[in-house]
Amino acid sequence: MRSTIDIDDALLKEAMKVANVRTKRELIAMSLKELIRQKRMERLLSRLGKCDLDLTLEKLLELRSRD
């Protein structure tokens, strides 16, 4: 998909240098993938600890020994 956007030249050059990429297309693709990865991690981390788990150390060891 083609899009026209206005990006600060200095910001774009610095991002390309830091990311060690040669094209704007590569930089944008890398940036979007990283954004998606980070947001998925944030969502996963926000869900951790949200369920009740009635598990004792003894029960955990017993479950592990079954495998």
NORNOR-V749796 format. One record per backbone hydrogen bond with DSSP energy under -1.0 kcal/mol. NH is the residue of the N-H (numbers start at 1). CO is the residue of the C=O. E is the energy in kcal/mol with one decimal. If there is no record, write none. Layout:
<<NH/CO/E> <NH/CO/E>>
This chain:
<<12/8/-2.5> <13/9/-2.7> <14/10/-2.4> <15/11/-2.4> <16/12/-2.3> <17/13/-2.1> <18/14/-2.9> <19/15/-2.5> <21/16/-2.0> <27/23/-1.9> <28/24/-2.9> <29/25/-2.5> <30/26/-2.5> <31/27/-2.7> <32/28/-2.6> <33/29/-2.2> <34/30/-2.3> <35/31/-2.4> <36/32/-2.4> <37/33/-2.4> <38/34/-2.7> <39/35/-2.5> <40/36/-2.3> <41/37/-2.1> <42/38/-2.5> <43/39/-2.3> <44/40/-2.4> <45/41/-3.0> <46/42/-2.1> <47/43/-1.1> <48/44/-1.0> <50/47/-1.5> <55/53/-1.4> <60/56/-2.4> <61/57/-2.6> <62/58/-2.1> <63/59/-2.5> <64/60/-2.4> <65/61/-1.9>>
